[in-house]
Amino acid sequence: MEKPLEKKVLDEALAEMGIEDVSRTTIRQCSMLGSMLEERAGEKFSHLEFGVPGIPACPIGIEAQKKALDNGIPSIYPSVQGLPELKKNAARFVKAFIDVDIDPKGIVPTVGSMQGSMTSILECSQLDPRKDTILYICPGFSAHGRQPDILGIKNLTFDIYEYRAEKLREKLESYFKEGNIAAILYSNPNNPAWICLTEEELKIIGDLANKYDVIVLEDMAYLCMDFRKDMSVPFQPPFQSTVARYTDNYVLLISGSKIFSYAGERIAIVCISDKLYHREYPALKKKWGMGKFGDNFILNYLYVNTSGASHSAQYALSAMFEAAVDGRYNFVKELRDYGFRAHRSREIFDRNGFHLVYDKDMEQTISDGFFYTVEYKDLSNKALLEALLRCGIIAIPLNTTGSGQCGIRVCVSRLLSDEDFDLLDKHLKLFVKLVN
C-alpha cells in the first residue's frame, strides 16, 4: 500500500455492512470490515484486532484428543460434571500455578470461558432477589459485557483508569453499598489494557466481597502471562495473583485457548470455591428444588445450556494440565514469545508518535504481553479507527471495551514475522502522513 484508501471506499464498505459508526463495531464486525477493505485494496493489512492464538496448539493435547477419538469417545455423551481425570488434574494445576486448593468436585469443564462467564452471571443474578446486577471492572472483553444484555440482566461498568489502589476501594464500595450487586467480573491480566491488579487491589476486592456478600468472577484467560515475573515453575512462587487468597466468594475462569493455544476446541474450566460450591441459597431451593450453588451450576444452569463440554477436548485439557504440573510442558516459556512481539511492536508505535493509554500498574510499567492499548494525540476513537483502516491497520476502539479513554487495543498474536513488523511500520507511517 503506497497511499491510504480513499474515504469513499471506507464509506461504501461501512454502508454495505450497515455500520453507522465504526467506533461502535464488535470485534467480529471490525474484523469483517477490515477483511473487506483488505480485499478491495488487494494488499495485506496489519491485523491487530482479533485475539486468536499465534502459537501452535500444545502437541500433548492433540495427541491425547486423537487417542480419545480413536477409542470411540465421540459416541459417548460426556458427563456434565466433567471427566474425573480432568477434574483431578485441573485441581493440581490450580494448586501448582495459583497456589489455591480447590476440591475437584467444584471444577467443571465449559465450552470455553465464554460459557463459563455466561452461566456464572446467570446463576449469580438469581441467588438473591435483592441482588440483580452484575458489575464489570473495565476495560474488559467486550463479549463479557454483552452477555448480561442478551440474558436481560442488569449490569453496571466503570473504567479503572482513575481508580487504582485505595481509590478502587472507594469506587467499588460506592456500588456495593447499594445492596444490588450480585457479582463482579474482571480479567487479570486485563484484556485489553494488560494491566495487572496488585495484591493490594485484589485484597480490596476480596475484603469488600466478604463485607457485602458479592461473588467475584475472575477471568484468568492469560494465566501466568505477566512476564515481569517467572511463574513457570509448578508449586514454586511466584504464583499467579488471585482474589481467591482474600475471599471464599469466588469463581475462577481458566481457559485452554491462550495458555495452551487450544482455542479451536472451545474448552475451559470453571473453578468454584469449596465454600461457595456448598453454600445453600433459599432462592435456588425455591426455584429449582436444590439449594447448593455448585449443584445448581452444573445440573441446572450448565446442563440445559450445552449438557457438557466436548468429550475428546476434555481429555486434551486434562493431559495438558497434567504435563504442565509434572514439568513436562512449560507453557509459560511457550507464551513468552507474545512478550517479545509486544515489545517490538510497541517500539514501532512509539516511533510513529503513539503512546500507551493504560501504561502503569501503580509505579510499574505494564508487562509486555498479548495485548496493550495506544492512543494518537487528540484523535477520537472514530477518527482514529477510520484513519487506521484507510492505512491498512485493523484494530478495535477502546470504547467497545467499556473504557472511557480514546485509543485502540493492539493484539500481537498475528505479528508473526519480520515482514509483519515491517508492514506495520509502513502502515503507521502512512497513517501519520494522513492525519498530520
N, C-alpha and C positions, 0 to 999 in steps of 0.2 A: 504494500500500500504506500503510494508516494504522496497522496494527498487525502484529506478527510472526505468521507462520503458527503454528497450534497444533502442538505437538510430535508429536501423533499423526499429523498429515498427513505430516510428515517420516518418521516411523517406518514408516508404511504404504508410502510410496514406496521406502524402503530395503528393506523386506521383498519388495516386488514385483520389485525388481532383484536380489535375493539378496545384498545387501550387508550384512555383519555389522558392519563398522567403516568409517565414512565417511572416516576419515583414511587408509585404505589403498586408495582407489579410483584407477584410472588416470585420465588426463586425459579420455579419451573417456567413461568411466563417469561422471565428475563432471559433464561437460557434459550427458550424457543425463539424469542425476538432476536437475540444475538446470532443464533444459527441461521435465521432467515437473512439477516444482513450480511453475514459471512458468505452465504451462498450467492447473494446478489453482487457482492464485491468481488467474488471469485478469488479471494485470498484468505489465508489463515488468520483468525483472530486470536487474541490472548484471552484464554478462558480462566477467569478468576471467580466465577460465580457459584459453581456447584461443588459442594464438599464431598466429592467422591474419593475413595482411596486412590493414592498414587503409588502404591507399593503392592507387589504381588501378594495374593492371598497366602496365608500360612499353609505350607505343604502338609503339615501334620494333620490339620483339619481336613484337608482334601482327601488324604488317604483314609482317614477314619470314616469319612462320609461315604467314600467309594465302597469300603468294606461293608458298611451298614446296608448300602443299596444292594450289593451283591448277595447279602444274607437275607434278602427278602423283606426288609423293613418297610418299603413303600406300601405293602398290602396291609400293614397293621396300624390301626389308629394309635397315636401317641397318647399317653396319659396326660391329662390337662395339668396335673400336678408336676409333671416333668420326669425325665429319665432319672432313676435313682443315682446312677453313677455321675450324671451331670450335677445333680444337687450336691453330692458329696464333694466332687472336685471343685465346684464353684465356691463352696464354703471354705475349702482350703486356700483357694485363690484369694478370696476376700481377706482371710487372715494373713496370708503371705505378703500382700501388697498394700493393704489398707490397715492391717493390724486391728481388725474388728472381728469379734466372734459372733457368728450367726448360725442358728440351727438350720441344717439343710432343709428342714420342713418348710421354712419361710423363704426359700429360694425357688423361684418359679420362672421357667422359660417363657418368653413372649416373642411375638413376631416383630422383632426389633424393639428398640426403646420407645419408638413412637406408640406402639400398642401398650407398652408398659406405662407411659405417662398418661395416655388417654384413659386407660382403665383405672388408674390411680386417682385421677382428678374426678372421675365419675363417682367412684365409691366415696371419696372424701367429702364430696358435696352432699352426700345422703346420710352422713353419720349423725348429724345433729340438726334439727330443723332451724336452729338459730344461726348455724354456720353454713352459709350457702354461697360463699365467694372464694375464688382462688386468686392468690396474689402472686404476681410474677416480678422477679428482680430482672430488670432489663439493662442493657440489650440482651436479647436471647434468640434462640432458634425460632424463626418466625412461625413455623408449623405448630410449635407448642402453644403459641398464643391463639391460633385458630381453633384448636381443639375445644375449648370451652364454648366458643361461639357456635360451633357445629352442634354441640351437645345441649345448648341452651342454658349453660351455667354462667352465673355472674362472675366477672373477673376484673381485676384491677392491675395496673402496672406502674412501675416507677423506674426512672433511669438512675442507676447507681453512680453515675459520673460525679455528682456533687456530694455523695453520701458514703464516704469511706470511714472506717474506724468508728469512733463514738457517734458520728453523725448518722451512721447506719442504724444504731440502736434507736435514736430519736425518730428516725423515719419509719422504721418497722413498727415501733410501739404506737405511733400515731394511727396506724392501720389496725393493729391487733387489739387495741383497747376498745374499738368499736364493737367487738364481740361477734363479728360476722365472718371472719376469715377462717376457713376450714383447713386450708393448706397453702404452702408457699413453694414455688418451684424456681430453680435456677440451675445453671450449668457451671461446673468448676473443674478444669479451666473453662473459661467462658467462651461460648460461641455467640457473637463474632469477635468480641474485643480481645480475647485471650488474657484478660485479667484473671488473677487467681486470688480468691478470698484468703485472707490471712487467718492464722489460728485465732487471733483476737476477734476477727469478724465472725468466724464460724461459731465461736463460743457465744457471741452476742445472739446469733440466730438461735442456737440451741437453748440458751437461757430463756429467751423470750418465747420459744416454742413450748417450753415447760410451764412458764408462767401463765400463758394464755391458751394452753392446750391446742396448739396448732401443729399439724403434721408437716414435716419437711420432706419434699420430694427433691432429691439431689441427683442431678443428671451427671454421670461420670463417663460420658461418651469418649472423653480424651484422657482417660485414666493414666497417670504416671507420665504425662506429656509436658509437665513443667520441667523443661530440660535444664533449668538453673541448678537443679539438684539431681543426683543419681538415685533413682528409685528402682533400679533394675535387678537388685539382689533380693530374692524372696526371703521373708522372715527377718530381714535386717533393715534398720532405719537408714535413711529417712523413708517414711511411708507416705502414701497419698493422703493429703489432708481431707478431713471429712467432718461434718456436723455430728456424725454418729458418736464421737467422743464426748459430746456435751448434752445429748438428749436421747431418749428412747423412742421419741415420736418421729421416726424416720422411715423412709423407703429409698433405697439406693437403686438407681437405674444404670446397669452396666451392659454395654453393647459390644458385640463382636465386630461391628462394622469397621471401626477405625483401628482399634488396638490389634486386631488380627487381620485387617483388610478383608473381612468376610461379609461385606455389605450386601452382596448379591443374594445371600441365603436368608436375610432378614431374621437374624437370631440374636437374642439378648436375654438377660435375666433381670428380674425384679427381686430385690433383697429386702424383705420386711423384717424389722427388728423383732426379736423374740417377744418382747413385752407387747408391742403393737399387734403382732400376729394373734396373740391370745386374748387381747382386750375385747370385752363384751360391750356392744353398743345396743341399747334398747331399741333404737330406731331401726337397726338392721334386723333385730329379732322380730319386731312387729311386722316389718315389710317382707322378710324372706323366710322367717322361721328359724334362722340361725343368727346368733349374735356376734360370733367372733369375726374380727376384721379379716384375718388371713383366710379362713374357710370361705367367707363370702367373696373375697377377691378371686379365689381360684374357682369355686364351684358355681358361683352366680355370675359375677361380672365378666370374668375371663372366659368361662366356658361358653356362654351364649354369644360371645364375640367371635371366637375362632375355634373353640373346642380343642385348643392345643397348638403349639408351635411345630414346625416341620420336624418329623421324627428323625430323619437322617442328619439334619443340621444340628440336632441336639447331640448326637454322637460326635460330630465335628467339634462343637464348642467344648464338650467335655474333654476331649483329647487335647485340645489347645490349652485349656486351663491346667490340666494335669502336667503337660510338658513344661509350661511356664513355672509352675510351682516346683517341679523336680529339677529345674535348672537346665533342661534340655532344649529350651527355646527361649531366647532372650528377646521378648517382644519389644522392650523399651529400646534396645540397641537398634532394632529394625526401624523403629519410628523416628530415630534421631535425624534421619535424612530430611524430614519435614523442617526441622530447625535450621538446617543448612540452607534449604531453599528459601525459608522466610528471611534469613539474614541477607542473602544475596539479593533477593527482590526488594527488600526494604531499602537497601543501598541505592537501587535503581530509582525507586520512588523519591528518595531523599535528593538525589542528584537533579531530579526534574521538578523540584520545588514543592513536593508534597510533605506533609507532616503527620505523625501519628496522632490519632484522636484520643483513644484510651491508651495512655503511654506509661502509666505507673501503677505498681502495686505498692501504695504508700510511697516510700522513698526509693523503691527498687524499680528499675526499668522492667517492663514486661518481658517475659520469655519469648524467644523465637520459637514458633510452633506452627500449628496447622492454619490458623487464621491471624489476621491483625486488621486494624482499621486505619484509614488515611483520609485526609481532607486536603483541599487545594484552595488556598486563600479564602475568599468570602463566597465562593460559589455555593448555591443552594443544591440540595440533593437532585432536584430535577435538572438544573443546568449542568451539573457535574456529570450525571449519568448520560444525558443526551450527547454531550461533547465526547465523552469516552467511547460511547457506542459508535459515533461517527468516525472515530480514530482507531477502531479495531480492538477495543477492550470491553469485555463483558464482565460486569460485577453487579452486586446488589447494593442499593442505598441503605443507609443506616436506619432511616425512619421505619423501614419494614421490619426491623428487629426490636422495635419498641424504644429505640434511642431517640433522645431529643437533640442529638448533635447532627451536624452536617458531615457527610463523608460517605465512604463505601467500605464494604467488607472485602478483604482480599483473602482468597483461599489459594494456597500454594501447591495443592495436590497435583495440578495438571501442568506445573512448570517442571518438566522432566529432563530437558537437555539444554546445552549451551545455546542452541538455536531458539528455544523458547524464551530464555532470558534476553537474548539479543533482540528478539521480536518485541518483547515487552518494552524494552528501552526505545526502540524505534517508534512504537505506537505512542508512547508517552511524549516523545519529542514532537510528534505531530500534534498531540493534544495541546502542548504548551504554545505552539505557534497559533493554533486555532483560537485559544481563549485570551491571548495577550495581544 
